[in-house]
């Protein structure tokens, strides 16, 4: 599944509170995130996501988890098994980019997706 491992310390609960919804439009396709759900201890966040590609709706969650070893993993929640479409990969990458922008001391350690160097805006965009 698409994922990004980020090294460094970050307050995930604060990031989740500040996270703006994502909305990307590519022709007839729509990629978006809506709600965030923070685990009680603040070590995990679920970001609700939807990829609409070629008329097919793929709802899923992006899981953001802080580990004791000082890293954070951004990936598709394993309880939701969406197809690994371009849109699903792009949403995971955009969530990781927003986390990196929130705490500039973080850095990408490993990734199976291309993480944009700048966060995607919350508004619409065309390719």
Steps between C-alpha positions, in 0.01 A plus 500: 500500500616857442683643799750758622728465804594835650771550762472759776277604785158656440183560701248308289198630692601861431565417135158334468327806650678728250451271196285660231287276276661407169316539171675422172328490159655338194256515213202294620694344789474633855733425790405625843542462871244603758499410868785405728478270797765514771576204725453574868874508578575707187736243347279424201273692264258374236429732207178422314563496124313448174643450152253527212677385184327423171168506685611239755483604866769366735448595865784424741697634796857624507663386824769720657677324791782619725745228609718486813813498285440861392332448165154543354341277237241638256318220316164366394324361807535121479134454597397670173633319196465742207653434161842660470381754246685817405247700700546293816878540468464875443286546810752310717781716358303822557427409864871429554592832335267685734657329801848598377386861452353509852829407668795611284752290701350179361653311208393213275689179585323264255208528262316301236335817367640831376450756775455856369760742633228754579161421653202487267262789545156434642337634184436359157781450252540372150794286383 
